[in-house]
Amino acid sequence: MPIMLFVIMKRVREMSKFEINNVVDTALWVAAFRAIESKRPDALFNDPFAEKLVGLNSHKIIRNMKGSTYTSWLVIIRTCIIDRYILNLIKSGVDTIINLGAGLDTRPYRLNLPTSLHWIEVDFPEMINYKNQFLQNETPKCKLERISLDLTNYEKRNKLFSQINAESKKTLVLTEGVITYLENQEVANLCHDLRKNNTFKYWIVDYFSPIFLNEIRKKNYTKQMKNAPIQFYPKDWFSFFNENNWEVNEITFLDEESKKLNRKMPSPFWLKLIKKIIPTSKQLIFQKFAAYVVLIPSGHE
């Protein structure tokens, strides 16, 4: 067994005792949320593969993490939003999906995808090896390819992008829970590198409001995530992407989507009381704290 694969398996067994050590642990955390959601009688989706990846440790992993109730809600709602985005964009002609920093995502197995779709997962070698080990007997719904690559290696990254660009007609890029861990300049570089490829028509990214990001900085969450910190703090999220030649095509706020799905954000009693006296205009700011966005290339070169 490769040494890094052994290390990840060891982390699955031990995460009930430790804080987040790196982005590999965040992938295990997210998969644990999906595994537990799938067992609910009112589950919003079914992901039987998540449990294969985290074993029987889902509840232990989540119980040890502060703020799991709210993070779980965020992960589940964002999963539903992105699932819908993907299926709709495939209908519009997307033939290739690049999942950068794919983590333990299992959409190629659980979504109803066309067999002709080319799905490419890119992540660190240890993550790729781990998924290959535990999903080796499962059959994806589409053509699935996994590529081991450190995305900070710009030369190899751009070589991969160019190759995919030459082989596809309409490509969707997915960076679910990825750009928040990159510094502003790294995100700007990624914007530039993706924009150079003319078949890269759509890009799904996370949005968090400045108020939300500033609040995270103050809370224990920062200490808990000290080895996988949030680093993307643009002054104006929308202006940042516009200046880097990407513009919003569609945006879905988590709060709005959760109400449609009848899975409202869990709120402590004191927040419910405060909402009754906060002006509607102020409430809207808090309701729009997070979203998932489909970006398209802007007209600027």
Beta strands, then each sheet from edge to edge (+ up, - down):
strand 1: 96-100
strand 2: 118-123
strand 3: 143-148
strand 4: 171-174
strand 5: 200-208
strand 6: 246-253
strand 7: 290-297
sheet 1: 3+ 2+ 1+ 4+ 5+ 7- 6+
end
